[in-house]
Amino acid sequence: MINLQLGDISHIIQLAIAPVFLLTGVGTNLTVLTNRLARIIDRSRVVERLLQTDGEAEKRPMLLEELNELYERSHLINRAITLSTSCGLLICLVIATLFLGDATGLGLDKSIAALFVGGILALIGSFIYFMREIFVATKTLTRQRQDGRKKHI
């Protein structure tokens, strides 16, 4: 039977504050990632339309290369979004388990620790994929700049 006192609830809420702040950061990270994905999708559509026009035949190899880079970026961002979302879900489970464990008197300490570590590892993975996507985007920009210089020489 669940028997909670007002002091117990305030203690649980105090314990849940740090994971809630982490959730705020994860939400912000997801916003950044989804915005980047939207820009990648928009640019992919433009490049695909350019590839379908006959007037762009001499630019076709560069456009195909850019499209491949955009696909690579989208896959990296999708992985980052998946891991960030997983982190958010795991942190929500941490908060729920905190309340459940304290309300029922069950010893869920190890479960809470495992969920939290899993959430942090997912967040680390998300940042790694995000960094890889940034490297690909920077490489693309460098390549396009060099291609532009070659045309003007």
Order of alpha helices (4+ residues) and beta strands (2+ residues): alpha-alpha-alpha
